[in-house]
């Protein structure tokens, strides 16, 4: 009897478990089926993995054909180095190994810099120092080897910028594709950049990558008579390799927009290059489009800035020490002399924070300014009417 009772109890338990299982298994199956049938959003079904490598390849394919090589031909004997790739004179480049090198044929085109297309009708941006030699005949070579004679060169005496005009009809069927100019007002240190140019004057469309390693740097460049050219301020510093021949080429951001124009490398450091911010170039283009030429205020002095320490050492006030005055210039007509120290312009102090070039650049052509100079242990005010900087 006891066994019967135990059997009945076990049977009831088994039947109860079976009933419960029958009740809950469909719910479990529904959950499993629902989980398996969950669909991803349509936008997530096509995921593109973006890497630094893919960004670089894409930008190079897009921008590379718009980067050009600038070459020049001169029949005049040159006393300079065969490594003259259009870098500013204050950066000294020479052969990396000893030995005698063959001088290039002066009558054959020599690649001296880079540039990039900004309009389909044949306008190209480069550095002024790349095409500074007015005795040379220049030509442009595109990445696919097409050659164009340069029709006109417009040089900006303020910003080391030059515009080269070519005739796109010289190569029928060849389309000139302009690069997109970006905005350099919101750049950040650490931002990824790509430089493209004709490295060493021979390696066309060389690509280097890096980051913006500094902002607001200042370098010295330009003609000694163009007082507004001596200092390039607020330039971009980058560790992307910029070699001789890269001058005038574009510095691009990760969107393929031009944010700077490569202009120089430091002879004293490694992986330190400089580029002019593209907003400076855009301002130059606006100035050019308004006048058909670059119209810049011009004083006509060659000078050296006297720092506070240097001024004290020479028993002179802080300011711009005039080394030379261009004959017939506004400075010459105003009576400014060699050895003067320009200490004020219209009452504004001239010092390390307000350099002469920066102050003059903010004036207008035709404007009469008061130049306060220190001469023979006393100060005097002279009136100078600014002229338009000579086109070179």
C-alpha positions as CSV (number, residue, x, y, z in Angstrom):
1,X,0.0,0.0,0.0
2,X,2.9,2.3,0.8
3,X,4.4,1.6,-2.6
4,X,1.1,2.5,-4.3
5,X,1.0,5.8,-2.5
6,X,4.6,6.7,-3.5
7,X,3.9,5.7,-7.1
8,X,0.8,8.0,-7.2
9,X,2.7,10.9,-5.7
10,X,5.6,10.5,-8.3
11,X,3.0,10.2,-11.1
12,X,1.4,13.4,-10.0
13,X,4.7,15.2,-9.9
14,X,5.7,14.0,-13.4
15,X,2.3,15.0,-14.8
16,X,2.6,18.4,-13.1
17,X,6.1,19.1,-14.5
18,X,4.9,18.0,-18.0
19,X,2.0,20.4,-17.8
20,X,4.3,23.3,-16.7
21,X,6.8,22.6,-19.4
22,X,4.0,22.5,-22.0
23,X,2.9,25.9,-20.8
24,X,6.3,27.7,-20.7
25,X,8.2,26.1,-23.6
26,X,6.2,28.1,-26.3
27,X,7.1,31.3,-24.5
28,X,10.8,30.3,-24.5
29,X,10.6,29.4,-28.1
30,X,9.0,32.7,-28.9
31,X,11.8,34.6,-27.1
32,X,14.4,32.6,-29.0
33,X,12.7,33.1,-32.3
34,X,12.3,36.8,-31.6
35,X,16.0,37.1,-30.7
36,X,17.0,35.4,-33.9
37,X,14.8,37.6,-36.0
38,X,15.9,41.0,-34.6
39,X,16.9,43.1,-37.7
40,X,19.7,45.8,-37.6
41,X,18.9,49.3,-38.8
42,X,19.3,49.6,-42.6
43,X,22.2,52.2,-42.1
44,X,24.1,49.6,-40.1
45,X,24.0,46.9,-42.8
46,X,26.7,48.7,-44.9
47,X,29.5,49.6,-42.5
48,X,32.6,51.2,-44.0
49,X,35.7,50.8,-41.8
50,X,37.7,54.0,-42.0
51,X,41.4,53.9,-41.2
52,X,44.2,56.4,-41.5
53,X,45.5,54.4,-44.4
54,X,42.2,54.5,-46.3
55,X,41.8,58.3,-45.7
56,X,45.3,58.9,-47.1
57,X,44.8,56.8,-50.2
58,X,41.4,58.4,-50.9
59,X,42.7,62.0,-50.5
60,X,45.8,61.3,-52.6
61,X,43.7,59.9,-55.4
62,X,41.4,62.9,-55.2
63,X,44.0,65.7,-54.8
64,X,47.1,64.3,-56.4
65,X,46.1,65.2,-60.1
66,X,45.7,68.8,-59.0
67,X,49.2,69.2,-57.6
68,X,51.7,70.4,-60.2
69,X,55.5,70.8,-60.5
70,X,56.9,74.3,-61.3
71,X,60.1,74.4,-63.3
72,X,62.2,77.2,-64.6
73,X,64.7,77.7,-67.4
74,X,67.5,80.3,-67.4
75,X,70.3,80.8,-69.9
76,X,72.2,82.9,-67.3
77,X,75.1,81.3,-65.5
78,X,74.2,80.4,-61.9
79,X,76.6,80.8,-59.0
80,X,74.1,79.1,-56.7
81,X,73.9,75.5,-55.6
82,X,72.4,72.9,-57.9
83,X,70.2,72.1,-54.9
84,X,68.2,75.3,-55.5
85,X,64.6,74.1,-55.0
86,X,62.9,77.4,-54.3
87,X,63.1,77.5,-50.6
88,X,63.6,80.8,-48.7
89,X,67.2,82.0,-48.6
90,X,67.4,81.7,-44.9
91,X,67.1,77.9,-45.1
92,X,70.4,76.4,-46.3
93,X,70.3,73.1,-48.2
94,X,73.3,71.3,-49.5
95,X,74.4,67.8,-50.6
96,X,74.0,65.1,-47.9
97,X,77.2,63.4,-48.9
98,X,80.6,64.7,-50.0
99,X,81.8,64.4,-53.6
100,X,81.6,66.4,-56.7
101,X,78.2,66.7,-58.3
102,X,77.4,67.5,-61.9
103,X,75.9,70.9,-62.4
104,X,72.5,70.9,-64.2
105,X,72.3,72.2,-67.8
106,X,71.3,75.9,-67.4
107,X,69.3,75.7,-70.6
108,X,67.1,72.8,-69.6
109,X,64.1,73.1,-67.3
110,X,64.9,72.5,-63.6
111,X,62.1,71.6,-61.2
112,X,62.2,74.1,-58.4
113,X,58.9,73.9,-56.6
114,X,55.3,72.8,-56.5
115,X,51.9,74.3,-56.8
116,X,48.2,73.4,-57.0
117,X,45.3,74.2,-59.2
118,X,42.6,76.5,-57.8
119,X,40.5,77.2,-60.9
120,X,39.6,75.2,-64.0
121,X,40.7,78.2,-66.2
122,X,44.3,77.7,-65.2
123,X,45.1,79.6,-62.1
124,X,47.7,78.0,-59.8
125,X,48.9,78.9,-56.3
126,X,52.6,78.6,-55.3
127,X,55.1,80.4,-53.1
128,X,56.5,83.7,-54.3
129,X,60.0,82.6,-53.6
130,X,59.5,79.6,-56.0
131,X,59.1,82.0,-59.0
132,X,61.0,85.0,-57.6
133,X,63.7,85.1,-60.4
134,X,62.2,87.3,-63.1
135,X,65.0,86.4,-65.4
136,X,63.7,82.8,-65.7
137,X,61.1,81.3,-68.0
138,X,58.7,79.1,-66.1
139,X,56.5,76.2,-67.0
140,X,54.1,73.9,-65.2
141,X,54.0,70.1,-65.4
142,X,50.9,68.2,-64.2
143,X,51.0,64.8,-62.5
144,X,50.4,63.0,-65.8
145,X,53.3,64.8,-67.5
146,X,51.4,67.5,-69.5
147,X,53.4,70.7,-69.8
148,X,52.1,74.2,-69.8
149,X,53.9,77.5,-70.5
150,X,53.3,80.1,-67.9
151,X,51.4,83.1,-69.3
152,X,51.6,85.4,-66.3
153,X,52.9,85.5,-62.7
154,X,51.4,87.7,-60.1
155,X,53.5,88.0,-56.9
156,X,52.2,89.0,-53.5
157,X,54.9,91.1,-51.8
158,X,53.4,90.5,-48.4
159,X,52.6,86.8,-47.9
160,X,55.1,84.8,-50.0
161,X,52.3,83.9,-52.3
162,X,52.3,83.9,-56.1
163,X,49.6,83.1,-58.7
164,X,50.6,81.4,-61.9
165,X,48.3,81.6,-64.9
166,X,48.5,78.9,-67.6
167,X,46.3,78.3,-70.7
168,X,44.3,75.1,-70.3
169,X,43.9,75.0,-74.1
170,X,47.5,74.1,-74.5
171,X,46.5,70.5,-73.8
172,X,43.0,70.0,-75.4
173,X,41.1,67.3,-73.6
174,X,43.0,67.7,-70.4
175,X,40.7,69.0,-67.6
176,X,42.2,71.1,-64.8
177,X,40.5,70.1,-61.5
178,X,40.8,72.7,-58.7
179,X,41.4,71.7,-55.1
180,X,38.9,72.8,-52.4
181,X,40.3,75.5,-50.1
182,X,39.4,74.8,-46.5
183,X,39.4,77.0,-43.4
184,X,42.6,77.4,-41.3
185,X,41.0,79.5,-38.5
186,X,40.1,76.4,-36.4
187,X,43.1,74.2,-36.7
188,X,44.3,72.3,-33.7
189,X,47.6,70.9,-32.7
190,X,47.6,67.2,-33.3
191,X,45.3,67.4,-36.3
192,X,46.2,64.9,-39.1
193,X,47.6,66.4,-42.3
194,X,48.9,65.3,-45.7
195,X,51.6,67.1,-47.7
196,X,52.0,66.6,-51.5
197,X,54.7,68.0,-53.7
198,X,57.7,67.4,-55.9
199,X,60.2,66.4,-53.3
200,X,63.9,67.2,-54.2
201,X,62.7,68.6,-57.5
202,X,62.5,65.2,-59.0
203,X,60.1,63.0,-57.0
204,X,56.7,64.2,-58.4
205,X,53.6,63.8,-56.2
206,X,55.5,62.6,-53.2
207,X,53.1,62.1,-50.3
208,X,54.0,62.5,-46.6
209,X,51.7,62.5,-43.6
210,X,51.9,63.8,-40.1
211,X,50.2,66.1,-37.7
212,X,50.1,69.9,-36.9
213,X,52.8,70.2,-34.4
214,X,52.5,73.9,-33.7
215,X,50.4,77.0,-34.5
216,X,51.2,80.7,-34.6
217,X,54.9,80.3,-35.5
218,X,56.9,83.1,-37.1
219,X,59.6,82.8,-39.7
220,X,61.6,85.3,-41.7
221,X,61.3,85.5,-45.5
222,X,61.1,87.8,-48.5
223,X,62.9,90.7,-50.1
224,X,64.8,93.0,-47.8
225,X,63.2,96.1,-49.4
226,X,59.6,94.9,-48.8
227,X,59.4,95.7,-45.1
228,X,56.0,94.0,-45.1
229,X,57.6,90.7,-46.2
230,X,60.3,90.1,-43.7
231,X,58.1,88.3,-41.2
232,X,55.6,85.5,-41.9
233,X,53.6,85.2,-38.7
234,X,51.1,82.6,-37.6
235,X,52.4,79.9,-39.9
236,X,51.5,76.3,-39.4
237,X,54.2,74.0,-38.0
238,X,54.0,70.3,-39.1
239,X,56.0,67.1,-38.7
240,X,54.9,65.9,-42.1
241,X,58.1,65.6,-44.1
242,X,58.5,68.7,-46.3
243,X,61.6,68.5,-48.5
244,X,63.3,70.9,-50.9
245,X,60.9,71.0,-53.9
246,X,57.8,70.8,-51.8
247,X,57.5,74.6,-51.6
248,X,54.1,75.7,-53.0
249,X,52.5,72.4,-52.6
250,X,49.3,71.9,-50.6
251,X,48.9,70.8,-46.9
252,X,45.6,69.0,-46.7
253,X,43.3,67.9,-43.9
254,X,41.5,64.6,-43.5
255,X,38.7,65.9,-45.7
256,X,41.0,66.6,-48.6
257,X,40.7,70.4,-48.2
258,X,43.8,72.6,-48.5
259,X,44.5,74.2,-45.1
260,X,48.0,75.5,-45.9
261,X,50.7,76.0,-48.5
262,X,54.0,74.3,-47.7
263,X,56.7,76.9,-47.6
264,X,59.9,76.0,-45.7
265,X,61.7,73.5,-43.5
266,X,64.0,74.2,-40.6
267,X,67.7,73.5,-41.3
268,X,68.3,73.1,-37.5
269,X,65.7,70.5,-36.7
270,X,64.2,67.3,-37.9
271,X,60.6,66.8,-39.0
272,X,59.9,70.5,-38.6
273,X,58.2,72.2,-41.6
274,X,56.1,75.2,-42.1
275,X,53.0,76.1,-44.1
276,X,51.2,79.4,-44.8
277,X,47.6,79.1,-43.5
278,X,45.1,78.9,-46.4
279,X,43.1,81.8,-45.0
280,X,46.1,84.0,-45.7
281,X,46.0,82.8,-49.3
282,X,42.3,83.4,-49.5
283,X,42.8,87.0,-48.4
284,X,45.4,87.4,-51.1
285,X,43.0,86.0,-53.7
286,X,40.3,88.4,-52.6
287,X,42.8,91.3,-52.9
288,X,43.8,90.1,-56.3
289,X,40.3,89.6,-57.6
290,X,39.4,93.1,-56.6
291,X,42.3,94.8,-58.3
292,X,43.5,92.4,-60.9
293,X,46.8,92.5,-59.1
294,X,48.1,92.3,-55.5
295,X,47.8,95.8,-54.1
296,X,49.8,96.1,-50.8
297,X,51.0,99.2,-48.8
298,X,54.7,99.8,-49.2
299,X,57.1,101.8,-47.1
300,X,60.4,100.8,-48.7
301,X,62.8,100.1,-45.9
302,X,65.0,97.1,-45.1
303,X,65.1,96.7,-41.3
304,X,66.0,94.6,-38.3
305,X,63.8,94.4,-35.3
306,X,65.6,95.4,-32.1
307,X,64.6,93.3,-29.1
308,X,64.6,94.9,-25.7
309,X,68.0,93.2,-24.9
310,X,69.5,94.1,-28.2
311,X,68.3,97.7,-27.9
312,X,69.8,98.0,-24.4
313,X,73.1,96.5,-25.6
314,X,73.3,99.2,-28.4
315,X,72.0,102.0,-26.3
316,X,69.0,102.4,-28.6
317,X,65.2,102.3,-28.1
318,X,63.3,99.2,-29.0
319,X,61.9,99.3,-32.6
320,X,62.8,98.7,-36.2
321,X,66.4,99.5,-37.0
322,X,66.6,100.8,-40.6
323,X,69.4,99.0,-42.5
324,X,68.6,100.5,-45.9
325,X,66.1,102.8,-47.7
326,X,65.0,102.1,-51.3
327,X,65.6,105.1,-53.5
328,X,62.4,106.8,-54.5
329,X,60.3,104.9,-52.0
330,X,57.8,106.5,-49.6
331,X,60.4,106.1,-46.9
332,X,63.0,107.9,-49.0
333,X,60.6,110.8,-49.8
334,X,59.7,111.1,-46.1
335,X,63.3,111.5,-45.1
336,X,63.8,108.2,-43.3
337,X,67.5,107.4,-43.2
338,X,69.7,104.4,-42.7
339,X,70.5,104.0,-39.0
340,X,67.1,105.4,-37.9
341,X,65.1,103.4,-35.4
342,X,61.4,103.5,-36.2
343,X,59.7,103.4,-32.8
344,X,56.1,104.4,-33.7
345,X,53.7,104.4,-36.6
346,X,50.7,106.7,-36.0
347,X,51.5,106.6,-32.3
348,X,51.5,102.8,-32.1
349,X,54.7,101.3,-30.6
350,X,56.9,99.2,-32.8
351,X,58.2,96.2,-30.9
352,X,58.3,92.4,-30.8
353,X,54.5,92.3,-30.4
354,X,53.8,95.0,-33.1
355,X,56.4,94.5,-35.8
356,X,56.8,97.1,-38.5
357,X,55.6,94.6,-41.2
358,X,52.4,93.8,-39.3
359,X,51.6,97.5,-38.7
360,X,52.2,98.6,-42.3
361,X,50.2,95.7,-43.6
362,X,47.1,97.0,-41.8
363,X,47.4,100.4,-43.6
364,X,46.0,101.3,-47.0
365,X,47.7,102.3,-50.2
366,X,47.8,106.1,-50.5
367,X,47.4,106.6,-46.7
368,X,49.7,109.1,-45.1
369,X,51.2,107.9,-41.9
370,X,53.2,109.5,-39.1
371,X,56.6,107.7,-38.7
372,X,58.3,108.4,-35.4
373,X,62.0,107.8,-35.7
374,X,64.9,107.9,-33.2
375,X,68.0,109.7,-34.7
376,X,71.0,111.3,-33.0
377,X,69.6,110.8,-29.5
378,X,66.3,112.4,-30.2
379,X,62.9,111.6,-31.8
380,X,61.2,113.2,-34.7
381,X,58.0,112.7,-36.6
382,X,58.0,112.2,-40.4
383,X,55.1,112.0,-42.8
384,X,55.1,109.1,-45.3
385,X,52.4,108.4,-47.9
386,X,52.3,104.7,-48.5
387,X,52.6,103.5,-52.1
388,X,51.5,100.2,-53.7
389,X,54.2,97.6,-53.4
390,X,56.0,97.1,-56.8
391,X,54.8,94.1,-58.7
392,X,57.6,91.7,-59.3
